[in-house]
Amino acid sequence: MNYNVENVFYVAKEVAVDVAKWLREVQGKVDKYEPVKWGKEDVTRKIDLEAEERILDGFLREHIKIYYVSEERGVIRTCNKPEFIVIADPLDGSNNYVAGIPYASVSIAITKYTSSAKLSDISVGIVAEIFRDKVYYAIKGKGAFENNGKLKTVNFGKYPFILGYLNMESYDVFKEIEKIFGPFKLRSLGSASLDIIYVAKNIAAAFVDLRSKLRNVDVAASLLILLESNGKVESLHRKIADISILDVEKVYSIIAYSGKYYEEYKVIGEIARKYIKPTLNAQQ
């Protein structure tokens, strides 16, 4: 079969939903939580690798020629002449998952293969919740969706959440935000892809992560959903649109805004630039 992006979208959506369902079914089987690799900033567990194998198998069963990039194993080239790039996070929110906190997801992003592919080339983004029967997705130029309909937005009124993560560098930024908006509802929920979905749904005005930890695999799928719902995104370190997706690369800082609240909350980026000075190493 000759595949186009739309064909591959249907395969990817089914794969994401199936892997999320499987993860829900095996949640609580502690033997699957065994660490198999320790990184500088994260740990890979047996469950992560098993989820990744299921994603890969889902594409290979359909004989789709892919160049696969993931959080767990980096780059896997499944053939000499790949036709599509698949960039995946098999289990985003793994600490929540292991702890039984119901906030974790499977995310898959897709585009046609080119030797210079970058985040702005992503054509399809899919984020499937693990603990609920919810799947969010976007096709570039066609909008954002939730299950079988348009993405459901929420009227959260004047005081939406801000989702974000505190460290020493960002502490002063959040103090300045409070001076402008007054006491605000800050939540740290533990799954970047779902956090960005909640921004797209207008439940949160912004997602702010200034810890210099996030990578392209963490946000590739959810950012397309955000952008297709009229949201905005910026980084203090890099031009997000130009970040390569041919390998795992750091995005470093990220501020994602709801389209509804952008004009009011874009001051967050202005404040962050006053307090956080990206190093040359961080910009590479």
C-alpha positions as CSV (number, residue, x, y, z in Angstrom):
1,M,0.0,0.0,0.0
2,N,1.2,3.5,-0.8
3,Y,0.8,5.6,2.3
4,N,0.1,9.4,2.6
5,V,0.0,11.4,5.7
6,E,-3.8,10.9,6.1
7,N,-3.4,7.1,5.9
8,V,-0.6,7.2,8.5
9,F,-2.7,9.4,10.7
10,Y,-5.3,6.7,11.1
11,V,-2.7,4.1,11.9
12,A,-1.0,6.4,14.4
13,K,-4.2,7.3,16.1
14,E,-5.1,3.6,16.5
15,V,-1.7,2.8,17.8
16,A,-1.7,5.7,20.4
17,V,-5.2,4.6,21.7
18,D,-4.2,0.9,21.8
19,V,-1.0,1.6,23.7
20,A,-2.8,4.0,26.1
21,K,-5.4,1.3,26.8
22,W,-2.7,-1.4,27.3
23,L,-0.8,0.9,29.8
24,R,-4.1,1.4,31.7
25,E,-4.6,-2.4,31.9
26,V,-1.1,-3.2,33.2
27,Q,-0.9,-0.2,35.6
28,G,0.0,-1.5,39.0
29,K,2.1,-4.4,37.9
30,V,5.2,-3.3,39.8
31,D,7.6,-5.7,38.0
32,K,7.1,-3.4,34.9
33,Y,8.4,-0.4,36.9
34,E,11.9,-1.8,37.2
35,P,14.5,0.8,36.1
36,V,16.6,-0.4,33.1
37,K,18.5,2.8,32.4
38,W,19.4,6.0,34.4
39,G,19.9,9.2,32.5
40,K,21.1,12.6,33.8
41,E,17.6,13.9,34.2
42,D,15.3,10.9,33.9
43,V,15.0,7.1,34.3
44,T,13.8,4.6,31.7
45,R,11.8,1.7,33.1
46,K,10.8,-1.6,31.7
47,I,7.2,-0.2,31.1
48,D,8.6,2.6,28.9
49,L,10.4,0.2,26.6
50,E,7.5,-2.1,26.3
51,A,5.2,0.8,25.4
52,E,7.7,1.9,22.8
53,E,7.9,-1.6,21.3
54,R,4.1,-1.6,20.9
55,I,4.3,1.7,19.1
56,L,7.0,0.5,16.7
57,D,5.2,-2.8,16.1
58,G,2.0,-0.9,15.3
59,F,3.7,0.9,12.4
60,L,5.8,-2.1,11.2
61,R,2.7,-4.3,11.0
62,E,1.3,-2.0,8.4
63,H,4.7,-2.0,6.5
64,I,5.1,1.8,6.9
65,K,8.6,2.9,6.3
66,I,9.5,5.1,9.2
67,Y,12.4,7.0,10.8
68,Y,11.5,6.7,14.5
69,V,12.6,9.2,17.2
70,S,11.7,8.6,20.8
71,E,12.5,9.5,24.3
72,E,13.6,6.0,25.3
73,R,15.9,4.9,22.4
74,G,16.7,7.9,20.4
75,V,16.7,7.2,16.6
76,I,15.6,3.9,15.0
77,R,15.8,3.8,11.2
78,T,13.5,0.9,10.1
79,C,14.6,0.9,6.5
80,N,17.1,2.5,4.1
81,K,14.6,4.9,2.6
82,P,12.1,6.0,5.2
83,E,8.9,7.8,4.0
84,F,7.7,9.2,7.4
85,I,9.2,10.5,10.6
86,V,7.5,9.3,13.8
87,I,8.4,11.2,16.9
88,A,7.0,9.7,20.1
89,D,6.9,9.8,23.8
90,P,5.5,6.3,24.8
91,L,4.7,7.3,28.4
92,D,4.7,11.0,29.2
93,G,4.1,11.4,32.9
94,S,5.8,8.1,33.9
95,N,6.3,9.2,37.6
96,N,2.5,9.9,37.8
97,Y,1.9,6.5,36.2
98,V,4.0,4.6,38.6
99,A,2.5,6.5,41.6
100,G,-1.0,5.8,40.4
101,I,-1.7,9.5,39.7
102,P,-4.1,9.5,36.8
103,Y,-2.3,12.1,34.6
104,A,-0.2,10.5,31.9
105,S,-0.3,10.1,28.1
106,V,1.0,8.5,24.9
107,S,2.0,11.1,22.3
108,I,2.9,10.5,18.6
109,A,3.7,13.1,16.0
110,I,4.3,12.5,12.3
111,T,5.5,14.1,9.1
112,K,6.9,13.1,5.7
113,Y,10.6,12.3,5.9
114,T,13.1,14.9,4.8
115,S,16.8,15.3,5.7
116,S,16.1,18.7,7.3
117,A,12.8,18.0,9.1
118,K,12.0,20.3,12.0
119,L,9.2,20.9,14.5
120,S,7.3,23.2,12.1
121,D,7.0,20.4,9.6
122,I,4.9,18.2,11.9
123,S,1.7,17.3,10.0
124,V,-0.1,15.1,12.6
125,G,-0.1,15.2,16.4
126,I,-1.9,12.7,18.6
127,V,-2.0,12.6,22.4
128,A,-3.9,9.8,24.1
129,E,-4.7,9.9,27.8
130,I,-3.9,6.7,29.6
131,F,-6.3,6.9,32.5
132,R,-9.3,8.1,30.5
133,D,-10.8,7.3,27.1
134,K,-9.7,10.6,25.6
135,V,-7.6,11.2,22.5
136,Y,-6.6,14.6,21.2
137,Y,-5.3,15.1,17.7
138,A,-4.6,17.7,15.0
139,I,-3.9,17.5,11.3
140,K,-2.0,20.6,10.1
141,G,-4.3,23.1,8.5
142,K,-7.5,21.2,9.5
143,G,-7.9,22.0,13.2
144,A,-7.7,20.3,16.6
145,F,-10.0,17.5,17.7
146,E,-11.0,15.5,20.7
147,N,-12.3,12.0,20.4
148,N,-14.8,12.2,17.5
149,G,-15.4,15.9,17.4
150,K,-13.8,19.3,17.6
151,L,-11.5,20.1,20.5
152,K,-13.8,21.0,23.5
153,T,-12.8,24.3,25.0
154,V,-13.8,25.5,28.4
155,N,-14.9,28.9,29.5
156,F,-12.8,29.2,32.7
157,G,-13.7,32.9,33.2
158,K,-11.3,35.5,34.4
159,Y,-9.0,33.3,36.5
160,P,-7.7,30.3,34.5
161,F,-4.9,28.1,35.8
162,I,-1.3,28.7,35.0
163,L,0.5,25.3,34.6
164,G,4.2,25.3,35.3
165,Y,7.3,24.1,37.1
166,L,9.3,25.9,39.7
167,N,13.1,25.9,40.1
168,M,15.5,28.6,41.4
169,E,15.7,30.3,38.0
170,S,12.0,30.6,37.5
171,Y,11.1,31.6,41.1
172,D,11.6,35.3,40.4
173,V,9.5,35.0,37.2
174,F,6.5,33.6,39.1
175,K,6.9,36.3,41.8
176,E,6.6,39.0,39.1
177,I,3.7,37.3,37.5
178,E,1.9,37.4,40.8
179,K,2.5,41.2,41.0
180,I,0.6,41.6,37.7
181,F,-2.2,39.1,38.1
182,G,-2.4,38.8,41.8
183,P,-2.6,35.4,43.5
184,F,-3.0,32.9,40.7
185,K,-3.7,29.2,40.4
186,L,-0.4,27.5,39.7
187,R,-0.5,23.8,39.1
188,S,2.3,21.4,38.4
189,L,0.7,18.2,37.0
190,G,3.6,16.2,35.6
191,S,2.8,15.5,31.9
192,A,4.0,18.2,29.5
193,S,1.9,17.0,26.6
194,L,-1.3,17.0,28.6
195,D,-0.4,20.3,30.2
196,I,-0.2,21.8,26.7
197,I,-3.5,20.2,25.7
198,Y,-5.2,21.9,28.8
199,V,-3.8,25.2,27.5
200,A,-5.3,24.5,24.1
201,K,-8.7,23.8,25.8
202,N,-8.5,27.2,27.6
203,I,-8.5,25.5,31.0
204,A,-5.1,27.0,31.6
205,A,-4.0,30.4,30.2
206,A,-0.3,29.3,29.9
207,F,2.1,26.5,30.4
208,V,5.5,27.7,31.7
209,D,8.5,25.5,32.0
210,L,11.8,27.3,32.3
211,R,13.9,24.4,33.8
212,S,15.8,23.7,30.5
213,K,14.7,20.1,30.5
214,L,12.1,19.7,27.8
215,R,12.9,18.0,24.5
216,N,11.3,17.9,21.1
217,V,9.8,14.4,21.8
218,D,8.0,15.8,24.9
219,V,6.0,18.4,23.0
220,A,6.0,17.6,19.2
221,A,2.5,16.2,19.1
222,S,0.8,18.6,21.6
223,L,2.3,21.7,20.1
224,L,0.6,21.0,16.8
225,I,-2.7,20.6,18.7
226,L,-2.1,23.9,20.5
227,L,-1.3,25.8,17.3
228,E,-4.3,24.3,15.4
229,S,-6.5,25.7,18.3
230,N,-5.0,29.2,17.8
231,G,-2.6,29.0,20.7
232,K,0.9,30.4,20.7
233,V,4.3,29.2,21.9
234,E,7.8,30.6,22.5
235,S,11.1,29.7,24.0
236,L,13.7,31.9,25.6
237,H,16.5,29.7,24.1
238,R,15.6,28.6,20.6
239,K,13.2,29.3,17.7
240,I,10.9,26.3,18.4
241,A,9.8,26.0,14.7
242,D,13.3,25.4,13.6
243,I,14.3,22.6,16.1
244,S,15.3,19.4,14.3
245,I,13.2,16.3,14.7
246,L,15.8,14.0,13.3
247,D,17.1,13.2,16.8
248,V,16.2,13.9,20.4
249,E,16.9,17.6,20.9
250,K,16.3,20.0,23.8
251,V,13.8,22.7,23.5
252,Y,15.0,24.1,26.9
253,S,12.5,26.7,28.0
254,I,8.9,26.8,26.7
255,I,5.9,29.1,27.3
256,A,2.7,27.9,25.6
257,Y,-0.3,30.2,25.6
258,S,-4.0,29.7,25.1
259,G,-5.3,31.6,22.1
260,K,-8.1,33.0,24.2
261,Y,-5.8,34.4,26.9
262,Y,-2.7,35.2,24.8
263,E,-3.0,39.0,24.7
264,E,-3.4,39.2,28.4
265,Y,-0.8,36.6,29.4
266,K,2.0,37.2,26.8
267,V,3.6,39.4,29.4
268,I,4.9,36.2,31.0
269,G,7.4,35.9,28.2
270,E,8.5,39.5,28.6
271,I,9.0,38.9,32.4
272,A,10.9,35.7,31.8
273,R,13.4,37.4,29.4
274,K,14.3,39.9,32.2
275,Y,15.3,37.2,34.6
276,I,16.6,34.3,32.6
277,K,19.6,34.8,30.4
278,P,20.2,31.7,28.2
279,T,23.8,30.5,28.0
280,L,25.5,29.8,24.7
281,N,25.6,26.1,25.5
282,A,21.8,26.2,26.1
283,Q,21.3,27.7,22.6
284,Q,23.1,25.0,20.8
